[in-house]
């Protein structure tokens, strides 16, 4: 039965949200213009209007999640992004897997930030919330789903499946509801999908706050006063957006099998660039607060950071990237709307900035080489060049689309090797930034001349050289490029640590944000160098086999074939593949797949054996995503088990074949990173010709390559799952099959009823065997077994040692801690001025 209530509620709330956003924008405009007598009433009306908008946005989100949670597959969005197999946390993920859900999430965060701003600002509420309301109107329009002739405004997540598709079934039965949805993309079935997108969209939303303060400052002619309230929000935005980027990098590392955490994918680039600009704007804004310089630069950078977020949205969600990115969305017909959204705010910002440009105060003082302004300027220029070098090649698909829309032809192509192209530039930019942060911090805290600078840097320089020399010798860093990176990163850490110690001695911890963030950056630089430049593939193919003709030579050389239970040497380890496993609800470890038999219901199985204290034979258990197989790989040294890893794979036709996620053993100084690149498919086996064996009890023989013992037979009085009748004779043979260090029990059964013979064969998927007891020859004391064979279970696996990658992750945490300290300090400054009535 089709449920239309939730969809209608969602549609209604979308209309209310759109109208209330426009009303809020108009009322805040009137509040801004009103006389002092009328301001109070306009402010009250504006707030009520915004709160109505806030409630409606929350109700939109509630309606969509209710549709997903209750498996209402009559709705296209639920059908396309969810399924009954998903646990609740993946249902939450499916909420924002689609474009419409992502826009709702973005709108929700804007609402949260808007409520905070209303309750923490006095003077700035009117102009800031006017900008917020206009942005909300554009965002909500993205999910309107209104079609007027050839004009489409938004794409509604509340569209019924029958209205979104042309399937013939709906002509026969308009009320048809599918039994299940298509599910969540396997690569998105990860806990990071639950927390990464909300973090990233909070970062997107928060870039609006400093932009809104800037617009308010330009309109109210408070050309410099906007800096103080905007600065803590700019730092907050940079922290959250940086956290989102780092989460995405870690997610890629633990989920994708390209063996890294950053692939210079266009979507990654589109988020990275506005973050760089935002960081540059923070430094120029702080510079203005310190010395009344770089105000115009700050204005340009704040505008750019927000517009680049909109541009990133356009690139990702307009479909313009096409096949250039694995992350991009298909075009829902919103590309024109997204372009208008971006150009509208760009035009408003440029107009207001240009109108006020000549009135914006500038410093007449030239920046001296031994001044903090000079070093901040160099840093901002370097960050700008970093952004420029990334955004131009990333925008090539957009440029081609623009040229073609005007009837032209553009054959420009993005870089063929993205990683090599971007890294060779960005790494050196990062080295320059590291050195600038090391030296620039000294200018930040005290006046410097040539002699003072030399005296201040000599100790950190000597320590850095000594520490770098130790790292270079002990880690065997002999490449000149990497030596420079080690020196730059170490110098950054040591110099900023020196500043940090002095700050803690003379002042308070809340001044330590910059030093901490820069220390983190130095660690990130060193971590990237080691984990990427010195990765060591230990899964070398020594067999000479070509696993796949479609693989490049390097792939065939860097993967190892593991037959089940067969020890294989892999550098310092002996590795053994031990079979497939499943995740079971309520079980804290993986469970062997061979002891679970599907009931035919989604994610449900019957236990074929007892498993520790978790469940008994015959119990019905719930599997977490039954399509996922976890392959147990034992790592041994000196014949002793050191650890086991369980990389995941599933065969997914919709995703083009095998989908794999890695597993890693984490050490203090390295990660051992593994993933499965190919596996045996036992779902549709190719059986070989039958083989018959006549064997006496107690005899040893060979089935294929397996040593097998026939331990005898016994007469059964009952058979599980089969009802014996009076006069029936049932005999079970007992075979022991040895597979290296594993002994398997195979027990085929032979049944005689009224001179008719029945055979219950035994199939072992791991060994690739099907054994049946075909006949009993009592005169000869022999039993006849028929054996069918198919491919024994195997995996093809890659293993990589990534040295010192945890230096990278620890560095990111320290950097984010630095941002947090800086946020506290700047907001504390703003709050004190606000409470004095000076904001």
N, C-alpha and C positions, 0 to 999 in steps of 0.2 A: 504494500500500500504506500503510495507516494505521500510524503509529508511535505506540505508546502508552507506550513506555518513558520518554521525557522528561516527559510529562504525569504519569505515575505517580511519577516521581522528584520533580517539583515538588510534587505533592500530599503526598508523604511528608515532604519537607522543611518544608512548611507546618505539618504536624501537629507535627513535631519542634520547630520554632521556637515554636509556641504553647505546647506543654507545657513546653519549656525556659525560656520567659519566666516562666511561673507558678512553676516550680521555683526559678528565680533569685530571684523576688520573695520566696518563702517562705524561702529560705536566707539572703538578706540581712536579712530580718526577724529570723531567729534569730540571725544574726551581731550585729545591732544589740542584741539583748536579752541575748546570752550573757555569761557571766562572762569575765574576762580569760584564764582557763585554756583555755576552749573557743573563744575568738574566732578563734584561728589556724586551727583545723580548719574552722570554719564559713566563714571567709573564703576558704580554699582551695577548699572545695566550691562556694561561691557563684561564684568566678571561673571554675572549670571549667564550671559550668552556663552562665554567661554566654558563655563562649567557644564552647560547643556551640551555643548560640543564634546567636551571630555567624556561625559556619560555616554553619548551616542557612539563615540569611537570604541569605548569599552564594550558596549553592547554589540557592535559589529564583530569585534574579536570573539566575544562569547558565542554569538550565533554561528560563526564559522567553526569554532572548535566543537560546539555541540553537534554539528553536522558530521564532523570527522569522528568524534568519539563514539557516537551512536551508529556508526557505519551506515549513514544515509547515502547509499550509492546512487540514488536517483539524482544527486547533484554531481555535476561534472567535476568539480574541484575535489570532492571526496573520492570519487571513482578514480581520478587521475593520479592522486598523490598518496592514497592510504589503502590499507587492506586489513582484513580481520586478523592476519598473522602478526601485526605489529603490536608490541607492548605499548603501554601508555606514553612512555618517554619518546618513542618514535612517532607516535601520533602527534605529539607536540611538535616534533621536527617536521612532520608533513604539513603542519599548519603554514610554515614559512618556506616550504620547498618551492611553491609556486610563486609567480610574480605578484599576484593579488595579495596573498598572505604576507609577503614581504612589505608591500606598501602599507598594509594594515599595521604591521609591527612598527614600521617607521613612524606612522601617524601616532601610534600609542606612545612611543617614547617622546615625541614632540609635545604631546599632551602632558606627560609627567613633568617634563622640563618647564613647560609653560606654567603649570600650577606652582612649581617651586619659585619661578621668577616673580609671579604675582605676589607671593608671600615673603619675598626677600628683598624687593626693590621698592623705592618710593618714587623718585623723580623719573626713572626710566621706564616705568610700567607701560605708559601710553605708546610711545614709538616702538618699543621692543615687541610688545604684544600685537601691535598692528602688523609687523613683519611676520610674526609667528602665525597669525590668523590667515594671512595671504598664502603662506607656505602650506598650511593645512588645507586650504581650499584646493590648491593644486594637487596635493597628495590624495585627498579624498576623491577628486575627480578621476584619478587613475583607476578607481574601482567602481565607478558609477554604472558602467555598462549600458549607457544610453545611446541609441542609434537614431539619428535624424537624417533620413535619406541616405546619402553616402557618407555622412559624418558619424564617426564613432567616437564617443567620449568614454574612455575607460573600458575596463574588462571586469565584469562582475564575477566574484567567486560564488555567487548564489544562483548561477544559471543552472537550470535542470539539464540532465544528460540528454534528454530527448530534444532539447532546443539547441544543444551544442553539436550534436552529431547527426548524420544522415543515415544511421543504421536502419535496415529494412524492418527489424523487429518492432520498431516504434510505429510503423504503419499498420502492423498487425495488432499490436498491443501497446497503445500509448502510455499505459500505466506500468510497463515493464520496468522492474528494478533488478539490476545485476546482483548475483549472489555475493560477489566480492569485487574489490577494487584492484587496480593494477599494482598497487603497492609503492613503497618508497624505494628510490634508487639505491641499489645495494651499497654503493660507495658512501651513501649518506646515512647508512644504518650504523651510526657511531655516536657515542655520548657527546662528542664535540659538536655534532650537528644540533644538539639541544642548547648548547651554551655559546657557540661561536657566532651564529647569525644575530642573536639578540645583542651581544656585545658589540659586534660590528655596526649594527644599525643604531645602537645608542651613540656610538662614535659619529656616525653620519649625522644623527639628529643634533648632537651637541655642537657641531660646527656652525649650526645656525645661530647659536647664542652670541658669540663674539661678532658675527656678521650683523645680527640684529642690533646690538649695542652700537656698532659702527654706523649703521644706517640712522639710528636715533641720534647719534652725535652729529652727523652731517646735516640732518634736518633741523635740529635744535641749535645748530651753530656752536655746539660744544665740541669743537674739533679735536680737543685733546682729552677732555674729561672722561670720554667713553673708555679710555684705556684701563682705568682702575677697575671698574666692574667687569670689563671684558676679559682681563688678563687671567684671573683664576679659572674662568670657564674655558679659555683657550688652552690652558695647561691641562685641565680636566679632559677636554676633547682630545688633545694629543695623547694623553695617557690611555683613554678608553679605545681610541682608534688604533694606537700602537698595540694595546692588549689584544684587540681583535685580530690584527695582522699576525701577531705572535701565536695566538691560538690557531689561526688558519695554517701557519707554518707547522706547528706541532701536529695538528690534525693530519696534514699531508704526510708528515713523517711516520705517523703511526697507522695510517689508513691506506695511502697510495703506495704502489710498489715501484716507484721510479727511484727509490733509494735516497731520497733527500727531503728537504723541507721547503725548498723554494725553487720554482721552475721557470720564473720570469714569464709566467702565463699572462696574457693581456689583462685578465681580470685581477690578478695579483698586482700588476703594475698600476692599474686604475685606482687602487686603494692606496698603494705605496706613495704615489706622487702627491696627492693632497696632504698626506701626513708629513712629508718632507717640507712642503710649503708652510704647513701649520707650525712645525717646529721652528722654521725660520722666522715666522711672524712673532712667535713668543719671544725670541731673543731680541728682535728689534723693538717690540713693545717694552720689554724690560729696559732696554737701552734708553728709550725715550723717558721712562720714569726716572732713570738715573741722571740723564744729562740733557734732556729736552732735544734730542736729535732722533732722526730716523722715523719721524711721525708719518711722513708721506709714504715711506717704504712700508711701514706697518699697515697703512690703509690698503695699499695695493695687495700685500700678501694676505690679509684677512679676506678681502674680496675674492682673491684667487683660490684660497683654500675651500671656501664654500662653493664657488662655481665649479671647481674641479671635482667636488663630490657629486654635484649634479651631472657633470660630464661623465664621470665614472658610471653613474646610474644609466645614462643614455647609452654608453658603450655596451654595458652588460645586458641591458634589458630591451634594447631596440632590435636585437638580432643582427646588428651591423657587423659584429665580429664573426658570425657564421662559424666556419670550421677553424678559425684562428685560435679559439679557446675551448678548453674542455668544460669551462664553468659557465659559459654564456647561455642566456635564455633564447628561445625562439621568439620571433616577433609576434606580439599579440595585437598588432595594429596600433601600438602606442608610441611608435617612434616619433611621429609628428608632434604628439602631445608632450612627450618628454623634451623634445627640442624647444618647443614653445616655453615650457617650464624653465629650462635653463636660460634661454635668451631673454625672457621677461626679467628675471632677477639680475642678469648681467647688464641689461640696458638700464634698469633702475639704478644699480650701483654705479655704473659708469657715469650716468647723468648727474647723480648727486655728488660724486667725487669731483667731476669736472667743474660743476657749478661752484663748488667750495674751494677748488684747488688753490686759487690765488690768496684765499683767506687763511689757509692752513699754515700755522707757524712753522718756520724752519730755522735751523741754527746757522748762523753766519760763520761760525768757527770751523776751520778746516780740521779734518780728522788727522791727528798726528800718528805716526807709525807706532809710537809708544803710548797709545790711548786705547781704552777698551772699545771705543766706537769703531776704530779702524779694524780691530780683530773681529768684532761682531759683523761688520760689513763684509769682511772676507768670508766669514762663515755663511752668512746669508746668500752671498753670491755663489759659493760652492754648492749649497743646498739647492739653489735655483738651477744651476747647471746640471746637477744630478737629476732634477725633475725634468728638465728640458730634454736631456739625453734619453730618458725613458719614455716620456709621453709622445714624442714625435713618431718614433717607429711604431709604438702601440696604436697610434691613430691612423696608420696607413689604411686599414679597411674602411674607416669612416671617410677618409679622403677619397678613396676610390668610389665609395657609394655617392658622395657629394658630386664628384665629376660626372658619374654616370647619370645622376638625376637631372643634370643639365644637358644630357645627350652626348657627353664626351666619352672618351675611353682612357682609362688609367690602368697601366700594367704594373704599378708599384707593388712590391710584395714585402711582407714582414720578414725579418731575419730568419734564415733557414735554421740556424742553430741559435736559438734564443739565449740559452745559458751562456754560451761562449761570447756572444755579441754584447750582451748587457754587462756581464761580469767583468770583462776586460776594462770597461770604463768605470763602473760603479765601485769596484774595489779600490781603485786609485783615488777616486773622489772620497771614499770613506777614510783612506789613509790621511788625506789632507784634512778632513774634518777632525780626525783623531788628534792630529798635531795641533790644530787650531784650538781645540778644547783644552789641550794640555797647557799651551802657552797663554791662551786668552784668560784663563781663570785667574792668573796672577795679576793681570791688569784690572780684573773685576773688583778685587778686594783692596788694592792699594795703588797709589801712584807709582809709575815706573819710569825710569830712564834707562839708558843703555847699561850703565854699571849695575843698577839695582836689578835689572832683568837677568843680567849675567850671574850675579850673586845668588839670585833666587832659584835659577834653573840648574846651577852646577851640581847640587846634591841629587835632585831627582834624575838628572841626566846620567850621573855616574851609577846610581842604583839601577836605573833602567838598562844601561849597557851591561852591567854585571848579571842582572836577572835574565836579560835576553840571551846573553852568551850561554848561560846555564840551560835555558830552554832549547836553544839551537843545538847544543852539544848532546844533551840527554835525549831529545826527541829526534835527533838526526835531521834537522832542517837545513838542507844544503842548497835549495833553490833560492837564487838571489831575490826573487820577488817575494817569496814567503819570509825571508830574513827581514826585509823591509817592513812587512806587515807585523811581524813579531816585535820589532823595535818600536813601531808606531803605537801598537796596542799597549805594550808594556809601559812606554813613556806616558801615555794617557792615564793609565791606571796609577802609576807611581806619582805623577805630578798632581793629579786630582786627589789622591789619598793624602798627599802632603797638605794640600789646601784644606781637606776635610779635617785632618787632625788639628790644624791651627784654628779652624772655626770652632770645633768642639772645645778647645782650650779657652778661647777668648769669648765665645758667644753661646748661642743656643742651637739645638739640633734642627730647629725649623729653618735655619739658613743653609742647611747642608744639601738641599734638593739638587742643585746644579751639579755639585761634585759627585754625588751618588749616581745621578743619571749618566754623567760622563765616564765614571768608572765602569758602569754597566756596559756602555758603548764600547770601551776598550776590550772588555771581556768578550763581547759579541764578535768583535773583529777577529780576535785570536781564535775563538771557537769556530767561526766560519772557516777560517784558513785551515785549521787542523782537520775538521770533520769532512770538508769537501776536498781539500788538496791532498790529504793523506789517507783517504779511504782505501782499504785493502780488501779486494775480493778474495775470499779464501775457498770459494766453491769452484775450484778449477776442474774442468772436464778432462780427466786422464784416460777415459775409455776410448777416445777417438770417434765416438758416435756422434752423428748429427741428429739432434733431437727433433728439429723441425726445419724443413727447407725454406719456410717463410721467415725464419730468424736470420739476422745478420750473423756473420762469422763470430763476432765478439760475444753475442748472446749465447751461441752454442759452446763457446770456450769457457764462459763464466757461470755455467750452471752445472749442477751435479745431479746425476740420476740416482735415486734411492729406492731400491726394491724393499718391500716390507721385510723387516727383521734382519736384513742383510747388513752387516757392519761395513761402512765405507770410510776410508781415511780422508780427512779434509783438513790439511795443514796440521795444527796442533791437536786436533780433535778426531776421535772416532765417532761418527754419527750413525744413528740407526733410526729408520722410520718405523714407528710402532703402530700405525693405523689411524683411522678416523675417529673423531670424537664429536660430541654434541654438547651444547649448553642446555642444562635442564633447570627449570624454575625451582628454586629452593635448594639447589646443590651448589656448594661453594667451589667445586672443581669440575673440570670437563669429564664427561662420561663416555666410555667406549661406545661407538655407534652400533657395534655388532650385538650389543645386548639390548637394543631398543628396536621394536618393530612397530611401524606406523599403524594406527587404527583406521586411517583413511580420513580422519578429521584433521583440520588445520592445526599444526604444532602439537599433536597428541600422539603418544606412543605407549605401548605395553612393554613392561620390563620382562625380558626373557630370563634374567638371572637376578639374584640378590646383588645389591651394590652397597657394600660397606654398611653404614647405619642410615643411609639416605632413603632407600626404598627396597621393597621385597619383590621377588618374582611374582608376576601377575598384576602388580600395581600399574595403574594408569598414571603416566607422568606428562607434564607439559614441557615442551621443548621451546627454547628461545630461538625463533627463526630457523625452522627445520631445514631450510635450503642451505644453510651455512654448515660447512664441514671444517673442523679444526684438526690439523694434521700433527700428531704428536711426534716430535723429533727429539730423540735423546742424544745428548752430547756427553761423551766419555773421554777421560784421560787416564792412562795407565789402568785401563779396564775398570775404572770406577766411574759411576754416574756422577757428573758434575751438575747438570741441570737439564731441564726439558723446555722446549719451546713449542708453541701451538699456533703457527700461522694459519690464517683462515682463507678458504677459497669457496666459491660456488660457481657453477656453470649457469650462465644467464644468457639465453638467446637474445633477449631484448637489448642487452648491453653489448652484444657482439661476441660473446664467448665467455672466457674465464675471467671472473672478478676476484682479485686477491687482495688481502690485507696482511701486512707483515706482523711479526712478533719479534721482540728484542730482549736480550739479556743485558741488563744495565749494570755496568761496573762504575767505579768512581772515575776511572780514566778513559773509559771507552764504552761503546755499545756494540753488541754483536747482533746485527740486523739481518733477519731472514724473511724470505717470502717464497711462496709456491708459484712457479711459472707455468707448470703443466701438471696434470694428474690423470690417473686412469679413470675412464668412464665405464662403470660397471652397470649402468642403467640398461644398456642395450649391448650385451656382450656378443662377440663373434666366437662361437664354439668351434673347437677343432673336431676332428673325427673321433668317434667312440673308440675306446680301448677297453678290452676285457682281460681280467686277471683271474686265474684260478689259484686260490691260496688255501693252505691248511692252517688251522689254529696254531698260534705260536710261531708262525713263519714270518720272516722279514722279506719285504720286497720293495720295489721302487715305483711310486706314482710320479711320473714326470721326473723332476730332480729331487723329489722328497723321499727320504728314507721313511718307510711305513712299516708298522708292526700290526699284525692281526692277532689281537689278544684273545680271540674266541668270540663266542656268541652266547646269548641267553634267551630263554623263552619268556615272553612277556604275558602278564595277566591283564594288563591295561596299557593303553597308549594315550598319551596326552592329546586331546583334540580329536580323538577317534574312538568310536564306541565298538568294542569287540562283542560279538555274539557267541552263543554257545556253539562249540565245535570249531570255532576259529583258532588258527594257530598263528602266532606272531613271534617272529624271531628277530632280535636286534644284534647286529654285528658290531664289534668294538674295534675300531681302527685308531692307532696313534700315528699321527703324521708329524715328523720333525722338520721344522723350518728354522735352521740355525739354532738359536738358543730357546726357541719357543716350541712347545708341544701342543698339538691340536688334537682334540677328540672328535672323531667323526663316527656317527652311529646310524647307518642306514638300516631300515626295517623292511622285513619280508613278511607278507601276510597271505595265508591260504584260507579261502572260504569256499566250501562246496566245489572243490577242485579248481577254483578260480584263484589266480595269483594277483596280489596287489603289492606295489613297491612304493615305499616312502623314501625318496632320495634326500640326501643332505647336500646343501650348497654352502660353500665357504667363499665369500666374496674376496677375502684378503688373499687366500691362496689361489683363487681362480679355479676352484674344483667343484664338480658335481659328481657325487658318488652314490650309486644305487646298488643294492644287493639283488642281483638278477636271478640267482638260482642257488640251490643247495644240492650238493651231490653226496648223499650219505654213504654210498658204497665206497667212494674214494676219499671220504673225509675232507672234502674240499668245498669251498664257497666261491661263487662266481660273482665278481664285482665289475660293474660297468662304470667307466670314468670318462667324463667330458671335461675338457680344459678350455679356459680362456685366459686372457692376460692377467698375470699376477698383479696385485695392487702395487702401485708405485707413485712417487712424486718426483718432479724435476724442480730443484730448489736452488735459490741463490742466497749466499751468505756474505755479508760485508762487515768488516770491522771498521767502526767510525771512531777514531781517537778523539778524546777530549771534547766530545760534543756537549757534555754537560757544562763545560765552561760557557758555551753559548746560552744554554737555558738558564743557568744561574745569573749570567750577565743581564738577560732580559728581565729577570725578577728584580735585580738591583736597580736597573734603569727605571722600571715602573715604580719602585719604592721612592726613587728620587723625584719622579713626577708627583707622587702622592704628597711628599713633604712640601714641595713647591706649591701645590694647590692649597694646602693648609695655610701656608704663610701668606699667600696673596689674598685668599679670601678673608683671612683675619685682618689684613690691612684694610680691605674694602669695608668690612663690617664696622670697624672702628670709625672710619670716616663717615659711613652712612649714619651710624648712631649719633654722630656729632652734627648731623644735618648738612654735611658737606657733599653728599651724593644725591 
